[in-house]
């Protein structure tokens, strides 16, 4: 098969993946997992899909200016193909002539040869003269209007920096296994390995390394032996904060896919017992795989954390991590499809779910114990508002504002309750943290 035919087939596949996200509401990762391409072609396919989704609103506004009328509903995959064509012309190093010719040929691969002429004309017209897009905040910022408005309301001084950070590609962060090595030693190990990117440390994050560019995880020295894992540095705040001042009986209440579970086990005392709980059996599989790779053990339970009567043995926990389901608006850099999949109406329901988790798990915490509430959201309704309502219901719950490491203070924005890491700060993802201690001298009203 010729290179052009291969390229056309790959772009047709990319258009199908993008269409499943845009029209069917599929996640980008799940849509990509269903396609069959050669391993060598996957980086290009991912780049085309992720980039087209990342700049969705700008690309669709450009298309609207280039097309005389919308395409028929049954042929909307061609609209996604055109968006992929524009993305290649504006944001990649693919030569213009190759981008045009292979995108045109992709229409035939998709069994819509009648659109080949239209695609050729639209892309060549765009090359000659970029269309003027009417004033459009969604197209300018590549976010849906409801999310722009919410972020602007919650972060009046930082909203533009947040949305700009969301349009960037996230760096690759590693977590060095403290049971096996140190970050300093692992940097040296990478320097000795062949074709490894430069790795930098970040003050206050003892196990975190940021890579100059991504690399296949299996090429990382010691990855298969559990010496290192992939985890954003902002997510690495959770384990040391929860385990500050000890903790032997630990619950990771929303554990899948297991990054924080592994970190807890790496840092916990040798006699600590960790229970990793999640309601999704399928999502627990990568957690189990990671534990095997790390050579660490936890009690893994598939159950709904908000219904303890179905799984709890009655013995209180010293530490509880509630990494709650959320809008994921702090990790849009890694998952640009979030902006298409989330709706404004989702947030209130997520906040209710988060509150229900806290209320259900709080009685499982021993007096003097600690619960750490975490989301990867930047929205107040899911963060400090949830914690405020919870504290109003539980007089024995007291916020602990002592950060686990003094060096991270400049990265943690103090909220009315809790702390926020904003996406893009020092290359980190967006995470919210609230540390709640159970005062043994007070009685819970619940």
N, C-alpha and C positions, 0 to 999 in steps of 0.2 A: 504494500500500500504506500502511495506517495506521501511525502511530508505534508503537502497541502491537504490531501485527503484526511490524513491523521489529524492535522490541525483543525479541519472543519468538523470532524467527528467530535473532537474534544470540546469545541465551542458549542456544538449542538447539545452535548451532555451538560455543559455548564448552564445553558439556557433552560434546560429541563429542571435542573436543580434549583436555579433561581426562581423559576415559576412555581415550584412546589412550596417555596418559602413565601413568596409574595401573594399567591392566590389561594394556596391550600393551608397556610398557617403552620407548615412544618418547620422544625428547627433546621438550621443550616447543617449542623453536624449529622442529624438523622438522615436528611436528604442525601448528603454526600456518602453516607455509609451504605446506601443502597445501589450505588453505581459501580460498575465494573470497568476499571481502566488499569493499564499497566502501572506498576509502582512508580516507575520513572516519570509518568505523566501526572501523578497526583499533585505535586507542588504547583504546576501550572494551573491545573483545574481548581485547586483551592484558591490560588491567587485571583483567578477570574471571578469565582463565585463570591469570595469574601469582599473583594474590591467593589464589585457591582452592587452588593448589598450595602456596603459601607457608605457609598455615595448615591444611594437609591433616589433620594428626593431631587438632587441636582440632575442626575441623569434623566429622570422621568420628565423634569421640567424642560430640559434641552430637547428631548424627544417631542414633547407637546408643541414646541416652537418649530420643529422640523417637519412634523406630519400635518397634512391637510385635515385629517380627521382620524379619530381613534380606530384602531383595528377591531375586527370582529372578535367577539368574546372567545369563540372557538380557536382563534389564531393568536391569542395573547402571548403564547410562547415566543412568537416573533418579536413582540415588544421587549421581552426579556433578552432575546438575542441581540436586538438593536442596542439595548443598554450595555450589553457586554462589548459590542463593537465600539461604542462611544468611550467606554472605560479604557479600552486598549489604546485609543487615540489620545486620550487626555492624561492617563495616569500610569502608563507602562512604557517599557522600552521596546515593545514589539514594533517593528517597522510598519509605518502606515500602510504601505501597499500590501503587506502580509496580513495585517489586521483586517483590511477591507476584503481581500480576496477570500480568506478563510471564513470570515463571517458570512459572506454571500453564499459560499458553497455549503455552509452549515444549514441554510434554509432547505437545500435539497436533501441533506441528511435527515432533516426533520419532516420530510415528505410534504414540503410546502414550496415547491419550485416556483410557483407563481409570484412569490415574494422576493425572489432573488434580485429582480430589477429594482424594486423599491428600496431594498437594503443597500444596494450599490449606490443608488442616487442619494439616499439620506446620508450615508457615511462620507461620500465624496463631497457633497454639499457642505457638510460640517467641516471637512478639511479645508475647503476654500474659504469659508466664512462662518465662524462660530455664531450661533443664533443669539439674539438678545433676549434674555429671560426677563419677564416682567417681575417687578419687586415681589419677592416671595421669601419669607423668612424660613420656611421649611427647606426650600432649595438651597438657600445660603448656608444654613447650619446643618443640613442633613439630619434633621430630627423631626418627628411629628409635632404639630403645634401644641398639643396638650402637654407633651413632655417639656418642650421649651418653656411654656408658661409656668409649669410646676417647678422646674429647676430655678427659673428666674425668681419666683415667689419665695422659695425656700432658701436660696442663696443669692440675694440681690447684689452682693459685691463680687461674687465668684462665678456667676452662672455662665458667662461667656467662656471663661477658662475651662469650665467643666465640659461644655459642649464641644469646645475645640479639642480637648484631650480625648473625648469619646471618638473623634474622627481619626485619631492616630492609631497606628499598630502598636500593640502592647509588646514590651520586651519579654524575653524568656528569663525567668528567675528560677534558681535552684535552691533547694534546702539540703544542706549537708547534714548527714546523720551524725549527731553528736556522740552516739555510742561507738562510732567507728573512727571518726577523724574530726578535724577542725576545718573551718573555712579557709584559713591561711594555708594549711597543708594541702587542701584540695586544689587551691589555685596553683600551687607548685606542681601538683600531679597533672593538671590540665596543660601546664606549660611544657611538660615532658611528652605529652601525647601528640600525635600527628594531626595537624589541621584543626586544632581546637580554637574557638574564638577567645578573645580576651575576656576575663571575668573580673568584675569589680565588687568590692564589699561596700556595705552601707553601714555607717556607724549606728549602733543601737540594735542591729539585726545580726546576732552572732552566728547564725547558720545560713544566712542568705547571700547568694551571689547573683549578680545580674550579668548576663552574657551580652557581648557586643553584637552578636547576631544569633538567631536560632540554630540549633543543630539537632540531628536525629538523636533521640534520647538513648538509643542502644549504643551509640558511639561514645557516650559519656563514660569516662573511666570509672569503673566500679558500679555502674548503674544496675546491672543485672545482679550484683551482689548486695544491693541495698545501701551502698555508700552514699548515694545522693538521690534526690527525688525532684520532680518539677512542682514548684508551688510559688505563687506570687508572694513577695515579701510582706505585703500588708496582711495576707492570711496567716503569716507566721507569727503575728503578734498574739494570736489566740492562746496557744499552748503555754508559753511562759507566763502570761498574765493569769491564766486559770490556775496554774500550778505554783504560783508564788506563795510562799509560806506552806508548801506541802500539799497533801492530798493523796490518799491511798485508794479510796473507792471512787472511781471516776465514771461518769456517764457522758458519752458523746451522743446526744439525743437525736440529731439529724445528720448522721455520720457520712453517708455516701456522698461522693465516691471515695472518701477515706483519707484525704490529704491531712486534715487536722488530727484524725485518729492516729496516723503514723507519727506525727510530730509529738502528740501527747505521750505515746509509748516511748519515743526516743528520749524524752526529757524526764519522764516520771521515775520515781524510785523503783528499785528492783522488785519490791514486794507489792507494787501498786497493781490493782485490778481494774482494767478498762472494759466497759460494756459499750459496744458500738451498735447503735440502734438506727434503723431506717425502715420506712414503710414500703419501699420499692425493692423487691427481691432482685430484679434485674440490675438495679444500680448498686446493689451490694456486692455483685460479682467482682468489679474492679477493686473494691475495698479489700476483699479476700485475696485477690491476686497481689495487691500491694503489700499486704501483711506477710504473705509468703516470701515476696522478694526481699522485704526488710528483715525477715527472720524474726518477726515479733508476733505476739499472741494477744488476742482480745476475744471477749465473748461477743459474738456477732449475732444479733437478733433482728428478725424481720417482723416489725410491729409498728403500730401507730403510737408515737410518743405521747399524743394527747389523750390516750386511753390506757393509763398505767395498770388498771385492773387486769388487762389482758396479758401483761408481761412482767410486771414488777414483783420481786420476791419478798418485799416488805422491809428489806434492810436499807437504811438511808444511805445516800451518797454524800461524800465529802465535797465533791466538785461536780458541777453539771455544766456542760457546754451546750448552748442552744444556738446552733448555726441555722437560723430559721429560714424556711422558704420565703423568698422575697421577689421583688420585681427585677433584681439583678441589674439595676441601673448604674451600679458602680463598676460593672465589668463589661460595659458596652464595647470597649476597645477590643476585647477578646471575642465577644459575641455580638457583632453588629446587627444580627437579626432580631435582637431583643427589641429594637426600636420599631420593628414591623409587627412583632408578635404580641407585645404588650398593648393594653388599652387603658385609658384613664379609669374606666370602671373596674379594672382589676385591683386597684390599690386598696380600696376599702375592704374588700374580701380578704386580701393578703394580711392586712392589719388585724382583722378579726382572728385569722388563723394564728398569727404570731402571738396575740394576746392569750388565745386559748392554750397554746403550748406553754407559755410562762405560767399561767394559772394552774395547769395540770401538773407541771413538773416541780413547782415550788414546794409542795408538801413532801416530796421525795428527798429534799435537801436537809441534811442534818443541821441542828443548831450550831452556829459558828462556821457553817460551810459557805461555799462561794458558788454563784451561778454567773456565767458570762454569756450575755446576750449579744449575738453577732448577726449582722446582715451584710450583704454586698450591695446595699442600696444607698442612694444619696438623698432619698425622699424622707422628709420629716414625718409624714404620716405613718411610715413603717418603722421609724427609729425612735426619737425621743418622745413622740406622742404615745407610742405603745408603752414605753417604759413609764411615762408619767401616769398613765391610766393604771398600770400594774401596781405602782407604788401606792396609789390611792386606795388600793384594795388590800394591801398587805403591809400592815404597820411594822412587821418584823423584818422587812426588806429595807436595806440601807445601801445607798450608792457608795462605792469605794472609788475615789477619784485618783488614787495613787497609781501612776503608770508603772508598768513592769520594768521600764528602763528609762532613765532620765534623758538619754540621748535621742529618744523618739518624740520628745515633747513638741518640737517645732513642726512635726508632721501631723500631729493630732489636733484637730480643731475642736475646742471645747464647745459643746452644745449646752442647751438648758439642762439636759441630762445626757450623759455619755460623751463619747468622742468620735469624731469623723476624720477619716483619711480621705481626701478628695482624689479622684482619679487623675493620674498624671503627676502627682506630687512625688518628686524624686523617682519617677518611673513606676510608681505603685498603682495598683488597682484601688477602687473606691470601697472602703469598708467602714461600717459603724460598729462601735463597741460600747457596751454598758456593763460595768462590773457591779454585781449586787451581792452583798453579804447578808447572811441571816443572823440577826441579832438574837442571841439566846436569852436576853433579858426582856424581850417583848413577846407578846402573844399575837399570832396571826388571826385576823378577823374571819378568814375563810375556813 
